[in-house]
Amino acid sequence: MPTRIRRAAVSLSLFIGTCAGAGALLNGRVNAQSATDETTVRDSLHQFTDVYAVIENNYADKLNSEKIDKVIYDGAIPNMLHVLDPHSNFFDPKAYAQMREDQHGHYYGVGMQIQPQLGKDGVQRVVCVNTFDGSPAFKAGIRPGDAVAFIEGKSGDGMDSLSVSNLLKGAKGTHVTVQMLREGQDKPLTFDLVRDEIPRPAVDLAYMIKPGFGYMHVRDFSDENTGHEVGDALAQFGPGLQGLLIDLRGNPGGLLNEAVAMSDKFLTKGDVVVSQKGRSFQDVVYKVNHGESGNKYPIVILVNRNTASAAEIVSGALQDHDRALIVGETTFGKGLVQTVFQVADNTGLALTTYHYYTPSGRLIQRDYNGVSLYDYFYVRKDAKPADKSNLEVKQTDSGRTVYGGGGITPDEKIESPRANQFESNLLIHGAFFDFTKHYLAHRDISKDFQVDDAVLTDFKTFLKSEKVEYSDTDFTANLPWIKANIKGSLFTSQFGTGAGFRARTDEDPQVLKALTFMPEALALEERGNKNRETRTASVR
């Protein structure tokens, strides 16, 4: 057998064998495999090597080691997993290391998000799109829109993002010198950056959105500190909290344990958060260990079509226990739990091992049979509000009807705004990003800055200079959206990502609408309290 064919066969055999071994170890027992099953596996591997031999001998281009790795790591293994379900996944060494880094929440660098852009002089340069709050780049004063002129003495002209990123990387405490071009400055600005850990909090915004009412945005659950960050945010709000809006829009999920830890902050000790059931593993029920402390307050959770996985666990648990009113859109619908196995060569396998169920017994996984990966993730047809006959019906603790089988159905519907042609045109042209560079090149702003008529006139003049077409009717019809984006972009550049995020959130129509449901959330909380009191009395 030729070396490359043998390498391919060994790679796949080792992958399958390691996965089976890892599963047996985690299961605590070795599952018996029939002689027929073993013969089938051998036959399948033999067929694979036969197919690979034909490719090796007849493919138009020579297969080098890089191409072989792509055939195995990007072709055979991922496609094998995708036949099972959309969420089982394989991580090559680089992706696996990144996943582990994300889970631990540690990242070292200078804290710039970058991308290549073609300048007005026709030269491609890498531009700072954003800086993380508290990062070396942020502290040094680098702004979104600054372009790399030189890095460690090397010209940035024509560089791509990967080249610049590799030069910016390095050990914690080491220095890197960058010179940045900024609109309004005649010469490049020099920054001596000391590489450090970059803060990437899971709770990336928490503040009192109006007197007595807190707002908390949870970015994802990939960080092992998410539960602690939620607790810190609640402590920040203090004991006088009269209501809480939790924003889980776009939250893709992450670690199940962190979803349980977050739910623990709002439910009663002993409440079920989620249960998981699988074929080869014992069923597991996760319950609240500590429970909510202090005075209770109404909770509204804002979700959308991209709220998924661990974020759905939190939403489902608080909905089933009548602890929160869920508003927004029907969520993504991911009810499959993946266990990550480390396999050969520092690669990882995220294999679906369980289905998870909300406390009322709902499985919220969407149907993926006969659906392409693209359609599954990006083209979804939600059930019509009047037609729920195909949805699983369950009841909350107090007897409210809730639905499973396709995501978490909100108690109150809030549609996500869809960008119209005018808005899309401004975003495509990067109008707010480029206007911010232009505006701040001539002035600084204070935190009491407001987008007044003078700023709007400057913005109109800028759009005309950039040949961005619009009508006065379009401008007037979209004025609140324009003001929010101007202020958000300016605050991001002048004061940081958090300040820009907050400025946009203050004017977010979905957030403002969600806050109007606090009275309904209060009624739900009172109903839930009576039900809990009744259950306690019956136990006694």
SENUVEX-264364 format. One record per residue (C-alpha): x, y, z. Coordinates in steps of 0.05 Angstrom, whole numbers, plus 5000, padded with zeros to 4 digits. Each point is the difference from the previous one (the first is absolute). Example, Ala and Ser with C-alpha at 12.3 -4.5 7.8 and 13.67 -1.06 7.14 Angstrom:
% residues 2
[[5246; 4910; 5156]] [[5027; 5069; 4987]] 
***
This chain:
% residues 540
[[5000; 5000; 5000]] [[5030; 5068; 4981]] [[5022; 5044; 5058]] [[4948; 5054; 4989]] [[4943; 4949; 4995]] [[5025; 4966; 5063]] [[5004; 5068; 5035]] [[4928; 5016; 4980]] [[4975; 4932; 5023]] [[5038; 5004; 5066]] [[4974; 5071; 5013]] [[4927; 4979; 4991]] [[5010; 4934; 5038]] [[5034; 5035; 5057]] [[4945; 5052; 5001]] [[4944; 4948; 5005]] [[5038; 4957; 5050]] [[5017; 5059; 5045]] [[4928; 5024; 5000]] [[4975; 4931; 5018]] [[5052; 4994; 5055]] [[4984; 5069; 5028]] [[4926; 4984; 5001]] [[5012; 4934; 5036]] [[5043; 5034; 5053]] [[4950; 5055; 5012]] [[4944; 4950; 5003]] [[5037; 4960; 5053]] [[4992; 4936; 4962]] [[5020; 4967; 4935]] [[4940; 4988; 4955]] [[5001; 4932; 4966]] [[5005; 5004; 4925]] [[4974; 4942; 4959]] [[5043; 4964; 4949]] [[4952; 5025; 4946]] [[5011; 5073; 5022]] [[5076; 4990; 5000]] [[4997; 4970; 4930]] [[4958; 5059; 4976]] [[5051; 5050; 5027]] [[5058; 4962; 4967]] [[4962; 4998; 4934]] [[4985; 5074; 5004]] [[5073; 5017; 5013]] [[5020; 4955; 4943]] [[4952; 5037; 4954]] [[5028; 5066; 5023]] [[5071; 4980; 4983]] [[4977; 4972; 4933]] [[4968; 5067; 4983]] [[5060; 5038; 5024]] [[5046; 4956; 4958]] [[4960; 5019; 4938]] [[5007; 5073; 5018]] [[5074; 4993; 5014]] [[5014; 4966; 4934]] [[4954; 5040; 4954]] [[4987; 5070; 5028]] [[5024; 5055; 4953]] [[5045; 5033; 5052]] [[5052; 4965; 5044]] [[4977; 4991; 5071]] [[5051; 5029; 5048]] [[4997; 4994; 5076]] [[4960; 5065; 5006]] [[4948; 4975; 4951]] [[4996; 4933; 5036]] [[4986; 5036; 5066]] [[4944; 5039; 4966]] [[4970; 4936; 4972]] [[4999; 4969; 5070]] [[4989; 5060; 5046]] [[4956; 5043; 4955]] [[4967; 4946; 4959]] [[4991; 4929; 5026]] [[4992; 5012; 5074]] [[4956; 5062; 5000]] [[4954; 4971; 4947]] [[4994; 4935; 5039]] [[4978; 5039; 5061]] [[4952; 5045; 4961]] [[4963; 4938; 4977]] [[4983; 4988; 5073]] [[4976; 5070; 5019]] [[5017; 5073; 4987]] [[5036; 5011; 5066]] [[5050; 4942; 5005]] [[5065; 5032; 4979]] [[5074; 4987; 4992]] [[5055; 5049; 5021]] [[5068; 4998; 4967]] [[5059; 5017; 5046]] [[4994; 5075; 4989]] [[4925; 5002; 5009]] [[5004; 4955; 5062]] [[5052; 5045; 5033]] [[4956; 5061; 4985]] [[4940; 4966; 5030]] [[5037; 4984; 5064]] [[5026; 5071; 5003]] [[4929; 5027; 4993]] [[4975; 4955; 5055]] [[5052; 5023; 5049]] [[4989; 5073; 4981]] [[5074; 5016; 4992]] [[5028; 5034; 4939]] [[5066; 5038; 4994]] [[5015; 5056; 4950]] [[4987; 5074; 4990]] [[4924; 4998; 4994]] [[4987; 5025; 4930]] [[4949; 4974; 4951]] [[5027; 5012; 4930]] [[4982; 4993; 4927]] [[5032; 5021; 4934]] [[4971; 5061; 4964]] [[5018; 5036; 4936]] [[5019; 5072; 5016]] [[4982; 5061; 4959]] [[5072; 4999; 4975]] [[4988; 4931; 4970]] [[5044; 4964; 5051]] [[4974; 4941; 5040]] [[5014; 5007; 5074]] [[4976; 4963; 5061]] [[4952; 5044; 5040]] [[4980; 4996; 5073]] [[4925; 4986; 5001]] [[4994; 4997; 5075]] [[5040; 4997; 5065]] [[4980; 4959; 5060]] [[4986; 5042; 5062]] [[5059; 4997; 5048]] [[5047; 4971; 4948]] [[5070; 5027; 4985]] [[4976; 5030; 4934]] [[4941; 5033; 5035]] [[5042; 5028; 5057]] [[5052; 5027; 4951]] [[4947; 5039; 4962]] [[4995; 4962; 4935]] [[4933; 5014; 4968]] [[4955; 4963; 4951]] [[5019; 5025; 4931]] [[5074; 5005; 5014]] [[5040; 4965; 4946]] [[5066; 4963; 5010]] [[5056; 5039; 4967]] [[5058; 4963; 5032]] [[5005; 4942; 5048]] [[5067; 4983; 5031]] [[5031; 5043; 4946]] [[4967; 4963; 4943]] [[4955; 5037; 4952]] [[4926; 4982; 5006]] [[4986; 5017; 4927]] [[4969; 4940; 4966]] [[5001; 4957; 5063]] [[4941; 4954; 5015]] [[4968; 4988; 5067]] [[5036; 4935; 5013]] [[5069; 5031; 4990]] [[4984; 5058; 5047]] [[4969; 4953; 5051]] [[5062; 4956; 5001]] [[5044; 5060; 5013]] [[4954; 5025; 5056]] [[5000; 4932; 5036]] [[5050; 4985; 5053]] [[5012; 4982; 5073]] [[4968; 5039; 5055]] [[5042; 5060; 5022]] [[5038; 5007; 4934]] [[4999; 5063; 4959]] [[4978; 5014; 4929]] [[5005; 5068; 4965]] [[4947; 5021; 4950]] [[4992; 5064; 4961]] [[4929; 5017; 4980]] [[4972; 5047; 4948]] [[4942; 5042; 5025]] [[4955; 5047; 4961]] [[5017; 5072; 5018]] [[5072; 4984; 5020]] [[5057; 5018; 4954]] [[5047; 4946; 5026]] [[4991; 4929; 5026]] [[4987; 4994; 5075]] [[5049; 4954; 5036]] [[4975; 4952; 5054]] [[5044; 4955; 5043]] [[4953; 4944; 5021]] [[5014; 4950; 5056]] [[4965; 4934; 4985]] [[4952; 4978; 5055]] [[4939; 4957; 5014]] [[4941; 5026; 4962]] [[4935; 5004; 5040]] [[4942; 4968; 4963]] [[4943; 4998; 5051]] [[4939; 4957; 4989]] [[4957; 5054; 5032]] [[5024; 5056; 4956]] [[4948; 5053; 5021]] [[4964; 5008; 5066]] [[4971; 5066; 5024]] [[4937; 5033; 5027]] [[4962; 5015; 4936]] [[4950; 5042; 5039]] [[4991; 5013; 5075]] [[4989; 4934; 5036]] [[5006; 4957; 4938]] [[5063; 4963; 4979]] [[5022; 4978; 4931]] [[5048; 4941; 4990]] [[5027; 4975; 4933]] [[5031; 4931; 5002]] [[5043; 4990; 4938]] [[5009; 4925; 5004]] [[5013; 4942; 5048]] [[5068; 4978; 4972]] [[5037; 5031; 5060]] [[5006; 4958; 5063]] [[4988; 5064; 5040]] [[4931; 5017; 4971]] [[4962; 4982; 5063]] [[5046; 5041; 5044]] [[4994; 5060; 4953]] [[4924; 4997; 5004]] [[5006; 4999; 5076]] [[5047; 5060; 4998]] [[4951; 5039; 4956]] [[4943; 4986; 5049]] [[5043; 5023; 5058]] [[5014; 5063; 4961]] [[4926; 5015; 4993]] [[4991; 4994; 5075]] [[4941; 4980; 5044]] [[4953; 5054; 4973]] [[4991; 4967; 4933]] [[4927; 5006; 4978]] [[5006; 4963; 4934]] [[5051; 4967; 4955]] [[5005; 4994; 4924]] [[5047; 4944; 4978]] [[5020; 5006; 4927]] [[5018; 4933; 4969]] [[4991; 5020; 4927]] [[5053; 4969; 4956]] [[5028; 4959; 5058]] [[5025; 4935; 4967]] [[5005; 4962; 5065]] [[5062; 4963; 5026]] [[5012; 4963; 5064]] [[4940; 4965; 5031]] [[5029; 5008; 5070]] [[5001; 5075; 4992]] [[4928; 5001; 4978]] [[4983; 4962; 5064]] [[5043; 5048; 5041]] [[4963; 5060; 4971]] [[4932; 4969; 5011]] [[5021; 4987; 5073]] [[4999; 5076; 5010]] [[4926; 5006; 4986]] [[4965; 4935; 5019]] [[4983; 4967; 5067]] [[5046; 4948; 5031]] [[4981; 4930; 4976]] [[4967; 5024; 4935]] [[5018; 4960; 4938]] [[5039; 5041; 4949]] [[5009; 4949; 4945]] [[5004; 4924; 4991]] [[5039; 4962; 4948]] [[4988; 4931; 4973]] [[5045; 4959; 4954]] [[5008; 4928; 4975]] [[5067; 4982; 5030]] [[5001; 5044; 5061]] [[4960; 5005; 5063]] [[4945; 5053; 5001]] [[5021; 5063; 5037]] [[4955; 5050; 5034]] [[5029; 5068; 5017]] [[4968; 5036; 5059]] [[5009; 5067; 5035]] [[5051; 4992; 5056]] [[4996; 5068; 5034]] [[4942; 5039; 4972]] [[4980; 5073; 4995]] [[5015; 5043; 5060]] [[4969; 5066; 5021]] [[4937; 5033; 4975]] [[4968; 4972; 4937]] [[4987; 5045; 4941]] [[4968; 4991; 4931]] [[5045; 4974; 4945]] [[4991; 5009; 4925]] [[5046; 4959; 4954]] [[5009; 5026; 4929]] [[5016; 4947; 4948]] [[5003; 4993; 4924]] [[5009; 4949; 4945]] [[5074; 4994; 5017]] [[4992; 4986; 5074]] [[5024; 4929; 5005]] [[5022; 4941; 5043]] [[5021; 5021; 5070]] [[4962; 5066; 4992]] [[4938; 4959; 4985]] [[5012; 4958; 5062]] [[4998; 5064; 5043]] [[4939; 5027; 4963]] [[4963; 4933; 5004]] [[5015; 4990; 5074]] [[4977; 5070; 5021]] [[4939; 4994; 4955]] [[4979; 4932; 5026]] [[5007; 5022; 5072]] [[4960; 5064; 4986]] [[5061; 5041; 5022]] [[5008; 5041; 4936]] [[4958; 5026; 4943]] [[5032; 4981; 4934]] [[4992; 5052; 4945]] [[5026; 5006; 4929]] [[5002; 4946; 4946]] [[5000; 4924; 5002]] [[5071; 4979; 5016]] [[5047; 4957; 4958]] [[4978; 4932; 5025]] [[5063; 4962; 5021]] [[4984; 4944; 5049]] [[5061; 4957; 4987]] [[5057; 4996; 5049]] [[5071; 4988; 4976]] [[5055; 4967; 5040]] [[5070; 5021; 4979]] [[5050; 4943; 4993]] [[5074; 5015; 4991]] [[5026; 4954; 4946]] [[5065; 4989; 4963]] [[5049; 5057; 4983]] [[4966; 5051; 5046]] [[4936; 4997; 4961]] [[4930; 5000; 5030]] [[4934; 4968; 4986]] [[4935; 5033; 5023]] [[4952; 4941; 4996]] [[4926; 5003; 5016]] [[4991; 4955; 5060]] [[4935; 5026; 5031]] [[4935; 5035; 4987]] [[4982; 5052; 5051]] [[4931; 5015; 5028]] [[4972; 5061; 5035]] [[4970; 4991; 5069]] [[4930; 4990; 4970]] [[5028; 4944; 4956]] [[5006; 5039; 4935]] [[5051; 4978; 4947]] [[5010; 5064; 4961]] [[5044; 4971; 4945]] [[4978; 5019; 4929]] [[4991; 4946; 4948]] [[5062; 4994; 4956]] [[4982; 4939; 4959]] [[5007; 5013; 4926]] [[5025; 5071; 5011]] [[5067; 5025; 4975]] [[5048; 5031; 5050]] [[4992; 5068; 4967]] [[4924; 4997; 5005]] [[5003; 4974; 5071]] [[5043; 5057; 5025]] [[4977; 5057; 4956]] [[4932; 4986; 4967]] [[4948; 4983; 5052]] [[4925; 4996; 4993]] [[4966; 5013; 5066]] [[4932; 4973; 5016]] [[4944; 5050; 4988]] [[4972; 5029; 5065]] [[4932; 4971; 4985]] [[5027; 4931; 4982]] [[5033; 4966; 5059]] [[4970; 4931; 4988]] [[5069; 4971; 4983]] [[5032; 5027; 5063]] [[5010; 4963; 5066]] [[4953; 5026; 5054]] [[5021; 5004; 5073]] [[4982; 5041; 5061]] [[5039; 5045; 5047]] [[4998; 4993; 5075]] [[4938; 5043; 5004]] [[4965; 4966; 4941]] [[5017; 5047; 4943]] [[5005; 4968; 4932]] [[5070; 4999; 4969]] [[5024; 4968; 4936]] [[5061; 4958; 4981]] [[5025; 4967; 4937]] [[5028; 5061; 4966]] [[5033; 5049; 5048]] [[4974; 5039; 5058]] [[4935; 5034; 4981]] [[4996; 5070; 5031]] [[4943; 5020; 5045]] [[4996; 5066; 4963]] [[5022; 5011; 4928]] [[5049; 5056; 4982]] [[5023; 4998; 4928]] [[5072; 5016; 4984]] [[5005; 5062; 4957]] [[5018; 4986; 4928]] [[5047; 5048; 4965]] [[4967; 5038; 4944]] [[5035; 5020; 4935]] [[5023; 5067; 5027]] [[5029; 4969; 5064]] [[5034; 4945; 4961]] [[5031; 5050; 4953]] [[5031; 5040; 5057]] [[5026; 4937; 5033]] [[5030; 4973; 4935]] [[5037; 5066; 4991]] [[5025; 4999; 5072]] [[4970; 5069; 5008]] [[5000; 5004; 5076]] [[5070; 4970; 5008]] [[5030; 5048; 4949]] [[4960; 5060; 5026]] [[5027; 4987; 5069]] [[5072; 5003; 4975]] [[4984; 5066; 4964]] [[4962; 5031; 5058]] [[5050; 4983; 5055]] [[5058; 5022; 4957]] [[4980; 5072; 5015]] [[4972; 4996; 5071]] [[4989; 4957; 5062]] [[4932; 4987; 5031]] [[4978; 4996; 5073]] [[4955; 4947; 5031]] [[4940; 5047; 5000]] [[5005; 5005; 4924]] [[4935; 4997; 4961]] [[4988; 4995; 4926]] [[4969; 5068; 4986]] [[4982; 5036; 4935]] [[5072; 5024; 4990]] [[5027; 4929; 5003]] [[4946; 4976; 4952]] [[5018; 5056; 4952]] [[5073; 4977; 5003]] [[4979; 4929; 4987]] [[4959; 5020; 4939]] [[5059; 5040; 4973]] [[5045; 4940; 5011]] [[4952; 4953; 4963]] [[4999; 5046; 4941]] [[5076; 5005; 4999]] [[5004; 4924; 4999]] [[4947; 4997; 4945]] [[4953; 4959; 5044]] [[4931; 5013; 4970]] [[4939; 5011; 5043]] [[4936; 5041; 5000]] [[4975; 5048; 5053]] [[4939; 4955; 5008]] [[5045; 4940; 5016]] [[5041; 5042; 5048]] [[4940; 5025; 5039]] [[4966; 4932; 5002]] [[5062; 4967; 5030]] [[5022; 5057; 5045]] [[4999; 4961; 5067]] [[5041; 4944; 4969]] [[5050; 5050; 4971]] [[5008; 5037; 5066]] [[5011; 4935; 5039]] [[5053; 4976; 4951]] [[5037; 5066; 4997]] [[5003; 5005; 5076]] [[5018; 4926; 5008]] [[5057; 5004; 4950]] [[5027; 5065; 5029]] [[4997; 4974; 5072]] [[5034; 4935; 4980]] [[5058; 5038; 4970]] [[5006; 5053; 5055]] [[4983; 4960; 5063]] [[5003; 4926; 4982]] [[4957; 4941; 4979]] [[4959; 4998; 5063]] [[4981; 5074; 4994]] [[4981; 4991; 4927]] [[4959; 4938; 5016]] [[4963; 5037; 5056]] [[4985; 5060; 4955]] [[4969; 4954; 4948]] [[4962; 4959; 5053]] [[4968; 5064; 5029]] [[4966; 5010; 4933]] [[4990; 4927; 4980]] [[4926; 4993; 4980]] [[4997; 4927; 5022]] [[5030; 5016; 5068]] [[4952; 5058; 5010]] [[4941; 4956; 4981]] [[5025; 4944; 5046]] [[5000; 5048; 5059]] [[4926; 5014; 4990]] [[4985; 4927; 5019]] [[5025; 5009; 5072]] [[4929; 5003; 5027]] [[4984; 4933; 4967]] [[5065; 4972; 5028]] [[4980; 5025; 5069]] [[4932; 4966; 4995]] [[5036; 4936; 4979]] [[5048; 5005; 5058]] [[4942; 5009; 5049]] [[4965; 4940; 4969]] [[5063; 4959; 5005]] [[5009; 5020; 5074]] [[4930; 4976; 5017]] [[5012; 4934; 4965]] [[5066; 4991; 5037]] [[4966; 5016; 5067]] [[4946; 4949; 4984]] [[5051; 4946; 4984]] [[5039; 5015; 5064]] [[4937; 4996; 5042]] [[4979; 4934; 4969]] [[5069; 4970; 5015]] [[4993; 5019; 5072]] 
***
